[in-house]
Amino acid sequence: MMYGNHLRYAAGIINEYDGSVPLSAWLKDFFKANKQMGSRDRKTVAELVYGYYRLGHLQYDNIEERLLDGYNKTPKPGRIFPWIDALSAGIDANTFPGSFLIQPDLFLRIRPGKEQLVHNKLTGAGIDYYSCDNNCIGLANATKIDQLLDVDADVVIQDKNSQRTGSFLPKQEGMRIWDCCAASGGKSIMAYDYIKNAQLTVSDIRQSIINNLKERFARAGISKYQSFKADLTDKNVVLPPGEYDLIVADVPCSGSGTWARTPEQMFFFKEEKIGEYQQLQKKIVDKIVPSLKPGGFLLYITCSVFAKENEEMVAYVLQNKTLGLVQSGLFKGYNEKADTLFAALFNVLPA
């Protein structure tokens, strides 16, 4: 039964929250400041708030009605996701918006050689899970694994379709690889696991990211790698010398393929941001392509559902005339309780 104080707390949060920080972090601080709330109260209020944002751009007469519809997953008719005309080809415009009402699952990639250990630990702890592709397993989103498994050593927390982009990696032993927008480092660890004797270089725009990568790579057992800080959207930035067999560009994007996990981002999103992200992506591609060796590869990745960030960027890269398209495609997760990603693999054409 829904209690009035839950609705009041949730409505108060909606009125205060402006989307400038992730909702999960904002709620954590809110609950920390309101210690009188019990665990069940916190859970109910969080579900009410997330349900509110899962309804996206549907219009309601009042907050309470919307909170209840979001909590009960009974939306009124209308468009949760208003940018249907901007979607990449192949995304079902009728099915995709409904995915925002469903919390995606938690996915793990089992590190090489840790398969039996992970399965034994999960089974022994009575944790329900299911197998996906290769060494991918899925669990309920709220599953606590930190005290059971060594994250980054035994498993990597990585969405199912983020893992699937690994199928586009050219797996030639000893490749010199640059993960140019490394962020949390999931793609770097995947490349390290998939490509024998990989020579890894990572970079990102923030030094804090590089520092965090050092800690994560240590947990993952990666000790030999290069790193540097660089703003790849700055045409005047000077990159360290070197040429690469493979550049992985998991570029900054709208993140629209992950909005079922972070529905507040859909709620606050403005359509003009799509073009702004595309301009960033063009600058990054222009900056990194000259660092490819003859015969080298560029793996371009987004977690976006928008054509401007996906197919239109493929067309832009091909205008360069020095690169050819090996393969491209969407990894659709909206029917699988997973994220939706796009990937395109290019190679340097013979002179």
LINKA-V345910 format. One record per residue. RES is the residue in three letters. PSI is psi in radians with two decimals (none if undefined). Layout:
res->{RES	RES}
psi->{PSI	PSI}
//
This chain:
res->{MET	MET	TYR	GLY	ASN	HIS	LEU	ARG	TYR	ALA	ALA	GLY	ILE	ILE	ASN	GLU	TYR	ASP	GLY	SER	VAL	PRO	LEU	SER	ALA	TRP	LEU	LYS	ASP	PHE	PHE	LYS	ALA	ASN	LYS	GLN	MET	GLY	SER	ARG	ASP	ARG	LYS	THR	VAL	ALA	GLU	LEU	VAL	TYR	GLY	TYR	TYR	ARG	LEU	GLY	HIS	LEU	GLN	TYR	ASP	ASN	ILE	GLU	GLU	ARG	LEU	LEU	ASP	GLY	TYR	ASN	LYS	THR	PRO	LYS	PRO	GLY	ARG	ILE	PHE	PRO	TRP	ILE	ASP	ALA	LEU	SER	ALA	GLY	ILE	ASP	ALA	ASN	THR	PHE	PRO	GLY	SER	PHE	LEU	ILE	GLN	PRO	ASP	LEU	PHE	LEU	ARG	ILE	ARG	PRO	GLY	LYS	GLU	GLN	LEU	VAL	HIS	ASN	LYS	LEU	THR	GLY	ALA	GLY	ILE	ASP	TYR	TYR	SER	CYS	ASP	ASN	ASN	CYS	ILE	GLY	LEU	ALA	ASN	ALA	THR	LYS	ILE	ASP	GLN	LEU	LEU	ASP	VAL	ASP	ALA	ASP	VAL	VAL	ILE	GLN	ASP	LYS	ASN	SER	GLN	ARG	THR	GLY	SER	PHE	LEU	PRO	LYS	GLN	GLU	GLY	MET	ARG	ILE	TRP	ASP	CYS	CYS	ALA	ALA	SER	GLY	GLY	LYS	SER	ILE	MET	ALA	TYR	ASP	TYR	ILE	LYS	ASN	ALA	GLN	LEU	THR	VAL	SER	ASP	ILE	ARG	GLN	SER	ILE	ILE	ASN	ASN	LEU	LYS	GLU	ARG	PHE	ALA	ARG	ALA	GLY	ILE	SER	LYS	TYR	GLN	SER	PHE	LYS	ALA	ASP	LEU	THR	ASP	LYS	ASN	VAL	VAL	LEU	PRO	PRO	GLY	GLU	TYR	ASP	LEU	ILE	VAL	ALA	ASP	VAL	PRO	CYS	SER	GLY	SER	GLY	THR	TRP	ALA	ARG	THR	PRO	GLU	GLN	MET	PHE	PHE	PHE	LYS	GLU	GLU	LYS	ILE	GLY	GLU	TYR	GLN	GLN	LEU	GLN	LYS	LYS	ILE	VAL	ASP	LYS	ILE	VAL	PRO	SER	LEU	LYS	PRO	GLY	GLY	PHE	LEU	LEU	TYR	ILE	THR	CYS	SER	VAL	PHE	ALA	LYS	GLU	ASN	GLU	GLU	MET	VAL	ALA	TYR	VAL	LEU	GLN	ASN	LYS	THR	LEU	GLY	LEU	VAL	GLN	SER	GLY	LEU	PHE	LYS	GLY	TYR	ASN	GLU	LYS	ALA	ASP	THR	LEU	PHE	ALA	ALA	LEU	PHE	ASN	VAL	LEU	PRO	ALA}
psi->{2.37	2.18	2.55	-0.63	-0.51	-0.79	-0.68	-0.77	-0.83	-0.76	-0.68	-0.71	-0.79	-0.72	-0.50	-0.61	2.32	0.08	0.06	-0.35	2.76	2.45	-0.65	-0.74	-0.69	-0.77	-0.65	-0.78	-0.66	-0.82	-0.57	-0.61	-0.22	1.16	-0.17	-0.25	2.27	3.01	-0.69	-0.69	-0.78	-0.74	-0.78	-0.79	-0.75	-0.73	-0.66	-0.79	-0.81	-0.68	-0.67	-0.84	-0.42	-0.37	0.01	-2.08	0.37	2.52	2.30	2.73	-0.51	2.81	-0.74	-0.75	-0.75	-0.71	-0.77	-0.72	-0.69	-0.70	-0.70	-0.03	0.84	1.16	2.59	2.81	2.57	-3.04	1.92	-0.77	1.92	-0.10	0.81	-0.71	-0.26	-0.04	2.63	2.63	2.41	-0.23	2.21	1.93	-0.31	-0.66	-0.71	-0.85	-0.53	-0.33	-0.33	-0.27	-0.10	2.26	2.13	2.81	2.97	2.27	2.47	2.49	2.11	2.26	2.67	2.32	-0.07	0.18	-0.93	-0.70	-0.80	-0.80	-0.71	-0.75	-0.74	-0.77	-0.75	-0.52	-0.02	0.47	2.21	2.33	2.91	2.65	2.45	-2.30	2.50	-2.04	0.54	2.34	2.62	2.53	2.86	2.52	-0.58	0.06	2.27	2.03	-0.20	-0.62	-0.12	-0.72	2.62	1.77	2.33	-0.51	-0.89	-0.79	2.72	2.26	1.96	2.24	2.63	-0.81	-0.41	-0.70	-0.68	-0.43	-0.33	-0.34	-0.30	-0.17	2.22	2.19	1.29	2.20	2.43	0.24	2.47	2.02	2.36	1.98	1.74	-0.31	1.15	-0.55	-2.14	-0.18	0.13	-0.70	-0.58	-0.79	-0.66	-0.78	-0.71	-0.70	-0.56	-0.44	1.96	2.36	0.62	2.43	1.85	2.32	2.39	2.59	2.78	2.98	-0.38	2.42	-0.57	-0.60	-0.79	-0.71	-0.73	-0.64	-0.65	-0.77	-0.74	-0.73	-0.61	-0.75	-0.57	-0.06	0.38	1.95	-0.46	1.78	2.84	2.68	2.65	2.77	2.34	2.44	1.77	-0.09	-0.11	1.95	-0.31	-0.10	2.42	2.13	2.63	2.57	2.59	2.65	2.62	2.55	-0.52	2.25	2.16	2.06	1.51	1.46	2.72	2.39	-3.11	-0.44	0.24	-0.40	-0.13	0.14	-0.30	-0.45	-0.56	1.18	-0.34	-0.49	-0.65	-0.75	-0.73	-0.02	2.46	2.39	-0.56	-0.31	-0.46	-0.86	-0.60	-0.72	-0.67	-0.69	-0.69	-0.77	-0.69	-0.74	-0.72	-0.81	-0.79	-0.61	-0.63	-0.46	-0.70	-0.24	0.07	2.45	2.78	2.27	0.03	3.04	2.55	2.14	1.91	2.25	2.41	2.80	0.88	2.67	0.11	2.37	-0.60	-0.57	-0.21	-1.57	-0.69	-0.54	-0.58	-0.82	-0.68	-0.78	-0.69	-0.33	-0.37	-0.50	-0.16	-0.16	2.52	2.70	2.16	-0.89	2.74	2.82	2.84	2.49	1.67	2.17	-0.02	-0.23	0.08	0.25	0.71	3.05	2.85	2.23	2.85	2.46	2.57	2.27	2.20	2.72	2.68	2.18	2.65	2.51	none}
//
